[in-house]
C-alpha cells in the first residue's frame, strides 16, 4: 500500500520491491480443509508438506508467528509459527526457533492445518534477514497463514502485477462452484484476498488470472458449494519441487 503513496511511494518501492524479485520471492498457497477430488481422497497439503519435511537436511519451528504476534491475533495461537527448512536453518538462534526432528515438524504442521491455517510454501529472501541466515540459497519457508493477520493475504490485492504474479497457483488445481447449492451469501467474495470473486449474472464468477488457489473460498463457504479439483497429483508435486530447486540449493539443503 505504501508504494502507492504520493512522493515517497516511489522511494519505498525502490527499497522494498527488489526483495520480491523473481529470484527472491515465489510462493504457493496450498488449499486446506477440503478433500481434493480425483486423487482417491488424498489430502494434498499433508502429502506435499510431509515430502518436503522428510527431505530436509535440517528444520526449525519459529516459536512465535511474527504476523500474529504483531497483530495480537485472537483467532489462532501466536505459537503456531512457521517451519523453516533447509541446511540454513542450523544457523537460526535456538532462542527464537526450536530445532526439531522430522516427526516433531510433521506434528506441528498437522496441528496448524487442523486449526484452519493455510500453508504457504515459498522462497522469501527477507526471511534470511529476519532469522539471521546468510543467503546461500538454503532456506525454504513453510508459513501457516490466517486471513486476519497474514501479510501476504492482506496485501495481495495491493501488490504490483509482476509481484502478484509470483504468488503461484498449484499446477493443475481448479476451484469450481456448484451453483445449484450456492446461495449467493458472498462469504467467499469477502474472503478472497485477491478480489478474484464477484457476482455476475446471478452467480459467483471467478477470475482465474487473479485466483491464487489458496482455498479460502473453499473453507469459508457455509454451503460447501465450492470445491477443488486437481488433474494429476504427481505432476503437481513435481512442478512445485522444480520451482523450489530453481530458487534454492536443493541438493545441499534437503
C-alpha positions as CSV (number, residue, x, y, z in Angstrom):
1,X,0.0,0.0,0.0
2,X,2.8,2.4,0.9
3,X,4.3,2.1,-2.6
4,X,1.2,3.9,-3.9
5,X,1.7,6.9,-1.6
6,X,2.4,10.2,-3.5
7,X,6.0,11.4,-3.5
8,X,7.5,8.8,-1.1
9,X,5.9,5.8,-2.7
10,X,8.4,5.6,-5.4
11,X,11.3,5.6,-2.9
12,X,9.6,2.9,-0.9
13,X,9.1,0.8,-4.0
14,X,12.8,1.0,-4.9
15,X,13.8,-0.2,-1.5
16,X,11.2,-2.9,-1.0
17,X,10.4,-4.5,-4.4
18,X,13.9,-5.9,-5.0
19,X,13.3,-8.2,-2.1
20,X,10.3,-9.5,-4.0
21,X,12.1,-10.1,-7.3
22,X,11.6,-13.3,-9.3
23,X,14.6,-15.0,-7.6
24,X,13.8,-13.8,-4.1
25,X,10.0,-14.2,-3.9
26,X,8.0,-17.1,-5.2
27,X,5.3,-18.6,-3.0
28,X,2.4,-21.1,-3.4
29,X,-0.6,-21.5,-1.1
30,X,-2.0,-25.0,-0.5
31,X,-5.8,-25.3,-0.2
32,X,-6.7,-26.9,3.1
33,X,-9.9,-28.1,4.9
34,X,-11.0,-29.7,1.7
35,X,-10.7,-33.1,0.0
36,X,-9.1,-32.8,-3.4
37,X,-11.3,-34.6,-5.9
38,X,-9.9,-37.2,-8.3
39,X,-7.0,-38.5,-6.3
40,X,-8.6,-41.2,-4.0
41,X,-9.2,-39.0,-1.0
42,X,-5.6,-37.9,-0.6
43,X,-5.2,-34.6,1.2
44,X,-2.7,-32.6,-0.8
45,X,-1.2,-30.4,1.9
46,X,-0.2,-33.3,4.1
47,X,1.3,-35.2,1.1
48,X,3.3,-32.2,-0.1
49,X,4.5,-30.9,3.2
50,X,5.5,-34.2,4.6
51,X,7.5,-34.9,1.5
52,X,9.4,-31.6,1.9
53,X,9.9,-32.1,5.7
54,X,11.2,-35.6,5.2
55,X,13.7,-34.5,2.6
56,X,15.0,-31.5,4.6
57,X,18.5,-31.7,6.0
58,X,17.5,-29.7,9.0
59,X,14.4,-27.9,10.2
60,X,13.2,-25.5,12.8
61,X,9.8,-24.2,14.1
62,X,9.8,-20.5,14.7
63,X,8.5,-20.1,18.3
64,X,6.1,-17.2,17.6
65,X,4.4,-16.2,14.3
66,X,5.6,-12.7,13.6
67,X,2.3,-11.7,11.8
68,X,0.0,-13.0,14.6
69,X,2.3,-11.6,17.3
70,X,2.4,-8.1,15.8
71,X,-1.4,-8.1,15.2
72,X,-2.2,-9.6,18.6
73,X,-4.3,-12.4,16.9
74,X,-7.3,-13.6,18.9
75,X,-8.3,-16.3,16.3
76,X,-5.2,-18.5,16.2
77,X,-2.3,-19.3,18.5
78,X,0.7,-17.0,18.2
79,X,2.8,-20.0,18.9
80,X,1.7,-21.6,15.6
81,X,4.9,-20.3,13.9
82,X,6.3,-21.1,10.5
83,X,8.5,-24.0,9.7
84,X,11.9,-23.2,8.1
85,X,13.5,-26.0,6.1
86,X,17.0,-26.5,4.7
87,X,20.6,-26.5,5.8
88,X,20.5,-22.8,6.5
89,X,18.2,-23.4,9.5
90,X,21.1,-24.7,11.5
91,X,22.2,-21.0,11.8
92,X,19.0,-19.8,13.4
93,X,19.2,-18.9,17.1
94,X,17.6,-21.5,19.3
95,X,16.1,-18.7,21.5
96,X,13.7,-17.8,18.6
97,X,13.3,-21.2,17.0
98,X,13.0,-24.8,18.1
99,X,15.4,-27.2,16.3
100,X,13.2,-30.2,15.8
101,X,13.3,-33.7,14.2
102,X,11.1,-34.7,11.2
103,X,8.3,-36.2,13.4
104,X,8.0,-33.0,15.5
105,X,7.9,-30.8,12.4
106,X,5.1,-33.0,10.9
107,X,3.1,-33.0,14.1
108,X,3.4,-29.2,14.2
109,X,2.3,-28.9,10.6
110,X,-0.8,-31.2,11.2
111,X,-1.7,-29.1,14.3
112,X,-1.6,-25.9,12.2
113,X,-3.7,-27.4,9.4
114,X,-6.3,-28.7,11.8
115,X,-6.6,-25.2,13.3
116,X,-7.6,-23.9,9.8
117,X,-4.3,-22.2,8.9
118,X,-3.3,-22.1,5.3
119,X,0.1,-23.5,4.4
120,X,2.2,-21.3,2.1
121,X,5.4,-22.7,0.8
122,X,8.0,-20.5,-0.8
123,X,11.3,-18.7,-1.2
124,X,11.2,-15.4,0.6
125,X,14.6,-13.7,0.8
126,X,13.6,-11.4,3.6
127,X,13.5,-14.5,5.9
128,X,17.3,-14.6,5.6
129,X,17.4,-11.1,7.1
130,X,14.8,-11.8,9.8
131,X,16.3,-15.1,11.0
132,X,19.9,-14.1,10.6
133,X,20.8,-16.7,8.0
134,X,23.4,-15.9,5.4
135,X,21.8,-16.1,1.9
136,X,23.3,-19.2,0.4
137,X,20.0,-20.4,-1.1
138,X,19.5,-22.9,1.7
139,X,16.3,-21.7,3.3
140,X,12.7,-22.5,2.5
141,X,9.7,-21.2,4.4
142,X,6.5,-23.1,5.2
143,X,4.2,-20.4,6.6
144,X,0.8,-21.1,8.3
145,X,-1.3,-18.2,7.3
146,X,-4.5,-16.8,8.8
147,X,-6.8,-14.4,6.9
148,X,-6.8,-12.0,9.8
149,X,-3.1,-11.4,10.2
150,X,-1.1,-12.8,7.2
151,X,0.9,-10.0,5.5
152,X,0.6,-11.7,2.0
153,X,-3.1,-12.5,2.4
154,X,-3.9,-8.9,3.5
155,X,-1.7,-7.1,0.9
156,X,-2.1,-9.4,-2.1
157,X,-4.6,-7.1,-3.8
158,X,-2.3,-4.1,-3.5
159,X,0.8,-5.8,-5.0
160,X,2.1,-4.7,-8.4
161,X,1.1,-7.1,-11.1
162,X,4.6,-8.5,-11.5
163,X,5.0,-9.2,-7.8
164,X,1.4,-10.6,-7.5
165,X,2.4,-13.0,-10.4
166,X,4.9,-14.6,-8.1
167,X,2.2,-15.9,-5.9
168,X,1.9,-19.0,-8.0
169,X,-1.2,-21.3,-8.1
170,X,-0.5,-25.0,-7.8
171,X,-0.2,-26.6,-11.3
172,X,-3.4,-28.4,-12.4
173,X,-5.5,-27.0,-9.5
174,X,-9.0,-25.9,-10.4
175,X,-11.6,-24.4,-8.0
176,X,-15.2,-24.9,-9.0
177,X,-18.5,-23.7,-7.7
178,X,-21.7,-25.8,-7.5
179,X,-24.1,-23.1,-8.5
180,X,-27.1,-25.2,-7.5
181,X,-26.1,-25.1,-3.9
182,X,-24.7,-21.6,-3.8
183,X,-26.9,-19.1,-2.0
184,X,-25.0,-16.0,-3.1
185,X,-24.3,-15.1,0.5
186,X,-21.0,-13.5,-0.7
187,X,-18.9,-15.1,2.1
188,X,-16.4,-16.4,-0.4
189,X,-16.3,-13.0,-2.2
190,X,-15.4,-11.2,1.0
191,X,-12.9,-13.9,2.0
192,X,-10.9,-13.8,-1.3
193,X,-7.7,-11.9,-0.7
194,X,-7.1,-11.2,-4.4
195,X,-10.6,-10.0,-5.1
196,X,-10.9,-12.8,-7.7
197,X,-14.6,-13.5,-6.9
198,X,-17.7,-11.5,-7.8
199,X,-21.4,-12.0,-8.5
200,X,-22.2,-11.7,-12.2
201,X,-25.5,-12.7,-13.9
202,X,-26.9,-14.1,-10.7
203,X,-24.0,-16.4,-9.8
204,X,-20.4,-16.5,-8.5
205,X,-17.8,-15.6,-11.1
206,X,-14.1,-16.4,-10.6
207,X,-11.2,-14.5,-12.3
208,X,-8.8,-17.3,-12.9
209,X,-6.0,-14.8,-13.6
210,X,-6.3,-13.3,-10.1
211,X,-7.1,-16.6,-8.3
212,X,-4.1,-18.0,-6.4
213,X,-5.8,-21.3,-5.4
214,X,-5.4,-20.6,-1.6
215,X,-8.6,-22.4,-0.8
216,X,-10.0,-19.6,1.4
217,X,-13.3,-19.7,-0.6
218,X,-13.5,-23.5,-0.2
219,X,-13.1,-23.5,3.6
220,X,-15.2,-20.4,4.2
221,X,-18.3,-21.4,2.1
222,X,-21.1,-22.3,4.6
223,X,-22.9,-24.3,1.9
224,X,-19.8,-26.3,0.9
225,X,-20.6,-25.3,-2.7
226,X,-17.0,-24.6,-3.7
227,X,-14.6,-27.5,-4.2
228,X,-11.0,-28.0,-5.6
229,X,-10.1,-30.4,-8.4
230,X,-6.7,-31.5,-9.5
231,X,-5.8,-33.3,-12.7
232,X,-2.6,-35.1,-11.7
233,X,-1.2,-35.2,-8.2
234,X,2.3,-36.4,-9.3
235,X,2.6,-33.6,-11.8
236,X,1.5,-31.0,-9.2
237,X,4.1,-32.1,-6.7
238,X,6.8,-32.4,-9.4
239,X,6.2,-28.8,-10.6
240,X,6.3,-27.4,-7.1
241,X,9.6,-29.2,-6.4
242,X,11.0,-27.9,-9.7
243,X,10.2,-24.3,-8.7
244,X,11.9,-24.9,-5.3
245,X,15.0,-26.3,-7.0
246,X,15.3,-23.2,-9.2
247,X,15.4,-20.9,-6.2
248,X,17.3,-22.7,-3.5
249,X,20.3,-25.0,-3.5
250,X,18.1,-28.0,-3.3
251,X,20.6,-30.8,-3.1
252,X,22.7,-29.3,-0.3
253,X,19.5,-28.1,1.5
254,X,17.4,-31.3,1.5
